[in-house]
Amino acid sequence: MPELTAFIIDDEPSAVRSLQLLLNRYCPEVSVVATSTDPQQAVELISSHQPQLLFLDIQMPHLDGFQLLELLGESTFHVIFTTAHEDYAMQAIKAEALDYLLKPIGREDLRAAIDKAHRALAEESGQSTRIRQLLQRIEADSRPNRISLPTGEGLEFVDVSTIRYGESDGSYTRLHFTDAPMLLISKPIGFLEDKLDGGTFFRIHHSYLVNINQVKRYLRGRGGQIVLKDGTVLPVSSRKKSDFLNAF
């Protein structure tokens, strides 16, 4: 695939690092030419770097994403909005955004957005096509994110957001939830890692896969430990430590 140049704007440094990590892992053809946590400063930087893609946070102090686009005026880049809120969907459509990603950003959604960027740049698809695709994404985002998991009795359908962490038990995996008893699924933890969203779930250890939204604290050590919101303490392997910390 041809290389794409991208610029990331988000007032939260951890969100910038997390998106860069996802792009490095799952979209290696994307070259991040610059980032900024200051939307006012970013206006000048965008003009100098001329990126093909602009990952733009919506809610930012002093200057939100829509106001920033107004300042830029006519542009040649495609915009991918990033936000933790669904309320801005219609404004994103009016701004003719290429895509609209809800935080925490998942690897499949990100990959789909980059593939869409390739198509748009190759074909310069019209406004109506982009709006139709964006509406389809927004409709999909409004549905609960649920997956089916095999158990000894059949299939269990679970809401992904309620999973705290997965714990390896040989060829089985114990799933721990925020609102339900532990569930034993009849697949190894690697199956669960492939099944779940790489932007939200992280393999911190050969025995543990954790929902990073449940992490409250990191304790230093060779690999270290994490403390979840409910007080559960889990180990981080030394080889996973750097990537895990960069996810925040």
N, C-alpha and C positions, 0 to 999 in steps of 0.2 A: 504493500500500500504506500502511496505517496505521503511524504511527511506533511503534517499540519502544524502551523505555529499558533500558540495560544497565549492569552494573557488572563491571569486570575485576579479578580478584585473581590476582597472580602475583608470586613473590618476585624474579623477574628483570625489571628495567626494560626490557631489550631485547625480551622476550617481550610485555610490555604494549604497547610502541610498535608492534611488528610486527602485533599483532592489531588495534590501532586503525587502522593504515594499511590493512589488508585490509578492515575494516568500512567505512571511508570510501570506498574504491574500489568495492567490490562489493556492499555492503549499506547504501546511503546512508540508508535509512529507520531505521537503528539509531542512536540517540543515546546515546553513552556519558556517563552522568551523573557517574560517578566511577571512579577506579581506586585500587588500593592494592597495595603490595609488602609490607605488614605484615599478615598474616592476623589477628593479635590485634586490631589497630586496626580492621580491616575489619568486625568484628562490629558495632561501634557505628555505623559509616558506613552499613552495609546497612540497619539499622533506620531511619535518618534519611532515606535516599534512596528506599527502597521500589522497587527496580528490578523490571522484568518478567522480565529475564534476568540470570543470574549466570554469567559465564565464570570458572570456578574451577580453578586449578591444583591438582594432587593432591599432588605432592611439594614440601613447603615446610618450612623449619625451624620448630621449636617447636610448630607447629600445622598438621597436614596438612588437605587439603580435606574429608575425611570428618569429622574432629574438629570443624572449623569448622561444618559443617552440624548436628552434634549440639548445639553451643552455641546455634545459632540456633533450634532446635526447629521448631515449626510455621511454615511460610512460604507466601507466595502467589506467589513467583517460580519460574521454571523454571531448572533448573541444566544448564549445558553444561560438562562436565569437559574440561579441556585437560591433556595429559600427553605426555611423550616415551616412555612405556612402555605396553605392551599388558597388563601383568600385573594391572591394576586393573579390567579389564572387568566381572567378576562383582560386585565391590563397587559399581561404578557402577550396575549394574542394581538391586542391593539398595537403593541410595540413591534409586531412581526418577528417575534423571537423564533429562533430555529427550534429550541426545545426549552423545557421547564422541568428542572430536577428538584425533587423534594429531599431535604436533608433528614437523616443521614443518607448520603448518596450511595446507592448500590452499584456494584460492578456491572450488572446486566443493564441497568438503566443508562449508566455512563457509556458503556460500549455501544448501546443502541443509538445514543445521541451522537457519538463520534462517527458511527457508520452513516447516520443521516447527514452529518456535515460533509462527509466524502461525497455522498450523492448530490447534495446541494451545490457543492463547489464544482463538481463535474458537469452537472446538468443545468445549474442555475435555475432550479425548479421555481415555479411561480408562487405568488403569495397564497393563492387558494389551496395549493397542495400542502404548504407548510402549516396553514391554519387547520386543515383537516387532520393532519398527523398529530398536531399539538392537542387538538380536542380529544383524539383517541387516547393519547397519553394521560390527559387529565382525567378522563373517564376511568381509565385503568387504575390510576393513583387513588381514586375515591373508593375503590373496593378494598375490603379488608385483605391484608397480606397473610394468607393462610397456606399451609402446606400439609401434605399427607405423609405420614410416617408409618412404616411397618412395625407391628408389634406381634406378640405371640398369638393374639386373638384375631388380628386382621389389620385394619388401617385406623390410625388416629389422626384426626384433623385438628391442627393447632394453630393458634394465632402467633405468628413469628415474634411479635413485639413482646409477648409474655415470657419468652424463653430467657432465663438468666444465664445458664451455661450448660454445656454438655460435658460429661465425664466418661472417659473410656472404661469399658469393662470387658476386656478381651474382644470378642467378635460382636459385642453388644455395646450400646451407649446409654448411659443414664442421663435423662434430660430433667433439669431443674427449672421450675417456673416461678413467676411472681405471684400467680393466683391459683395454682393447682398442685396436686401431689406430684411427686417424682414419677416419671414415665420411663420404662425400659423399652428401648426400640431394638429390633432384631437386626441391626446393621452396625458396623464399626464406625468409629468417630470420623474417619475419612469420608464416609458416605455423607454424614451430616455436614461436614465442611463444604463439600461440593454442592449440597442441596441449599444451603443457606447463603445469604447475601454477604459477599466478601467485604463490603463497605461497612457493615454493621457487626459482623461476627469475625473474631480473630482467634487463630490457633496459637495460644500463648505457650503451649507445652504439648508434648506428644500425647498427653492424657486429657488435655482440657481445651475446649473451644468456648470462648466467652462472648457475650453480647456487650460490646464496648459502652453501650448506653447505660449499663448496669454498674460500671466501674466508678467507684468513689475516690479511691486513693491508691497510689503506688508506693511501695516500701522498697528502699534501695537494698541491693545485695548483688551477688555475682550475676544472678538473673533477676532476682528481686521477687516481690510478691505483690499481688493486687488485693484490694479489699473491695468487695461489692457493697451495694447500698444496704443489703440486709446483714452485713457484717461477715459474710463468708470470705475466707482468706484462701487464695489460690496461688500456686507457684508459677513464675515465669521462667522459661528456660533461658540460659545465657545467649543462645543463638537467635532467640526470638525477641530479645529485649529491645534492640535498636529499632526494629521495624514496628514493634508494638508502641513504643514511645512516640515514634514519628506519626502514628495514626491519630494523635491528638493535637 
